């Protein structure tokens, strides 16, 4: 006999339930609560969310279609490890989009916006180095500060389609990984801080060309750091 959730998924409410579960699983993956390479067991997830396996199975299919998870023989559904060339391609596009956002923001940015950028950048730089695991407070706060920096510029750019396109690329890969790089690697964090500083200076001086150039270079550098991390991680994540 079908459960209530099994019955619901055939209608509009069922689709909403599947979307809600998919969003919750995605959020856990993006935060690092469910790490890359981890198995996604339908029974455990169904228990977590108080539903039957059917909407969980449909939610996993949705995430698989989006490329966030994959089905591996003898292991089932797992959080997919992005391949480095995918990261580089995505960040190449993101670099152009964020460069456009930075150039548009030059004529629109306020003193308060600049203060927001400076504060987020300084707080991220001042955060103590740590060996924390994914999803811990240090990594989460670092991610939030970095997000504040970039989303502020995207908001000030005043182009909703542009902001959505940037967000879509950002949601392609687990966000906690780039945050870990910032709280674990002193050299990378300093480079990131200085790159942000140059972007702020360009925005404050009203130099749209420089803002575009600095942002493009910054995003490409971030993408390269991330791609190299995945290169190292992909050779070890399935061991064990």
Secondary structure as GFF3:
##gff-version 3
##sequence-region A 1 240
A	DSSP	alpha_helix	4	8	.	.	.	ID=ss1
A	DSSP	alpha_helix	12	31	.	.	.	ID=ss2
A	DSSP	alpha_helix	42	49	.	.	.	ID=ss3
A	DSSP	alpha_helix	53	65	.	.	.	ID=ss4
A	DSSP	beta_strand	69	72	.	.	.	ID=ss5
A	DSSP	beta_strand	76	79	.	.	.	ID=ss6
A	DSSP	alpha_helix	84	105	.	.	.	ID=ss7
A	DSSP	alpha_helix	111	126	.	.	.	ID=ss8
A	DSSP	alpha_helix	137	156	.	.	.	ID=ss9
A	DSSP	alpha_helix	160	170	.	.	.	ID=ss10
A	DSSP	alpha_helix	175	184	.	.	.	ID=ss11
A	DSSP	alpha_helix	186	205	.	.	.	ID=ss12
A	DSSP	alpha_helix	208	234	.	.	.	ID=ss13
###
